[in-house]
Amino acid sequence: MKVQFTDEYEKNVDSKYKICLAVAKRARELGDYLSAQRNMERVNIIKPLVDIDSYDPLEIAFQELKEEKIAFEIKKEEEK
């Protein structure tokens, strides 16, 4: 899958680095969900939020971000 970082992704997240972090985190969650689903296990993870014909966690995560189903915020360290 080839993804170009265009305005459609950056309208939800303000930098390419944050996009990568957001999608990677969500893709790991989706990977765990899909793995548990294959093994018929119960997990406490939110299922995919978009209708897509793919089982690729990364592709699902990008589609969720594109459709504004997920948001991402970096917590700033407290100033001393």
BELFENSUL-V388307 format. One record per run of one state. SS is the DSSP state (H for helix, E for strand, - for the rest). FROM is the first residue (numbers start at 1). LEN is the number of residues. If there is no record, write none. Layout:
ss=(SS:SS)
from=(FROM:FROM)
len=(LEN:LEN)
This chain:
ss=(-:H:-:H:-:H:-)
from=(1:7:11:16:39:57:67)
len=(6:4:5:23:18:10:14)
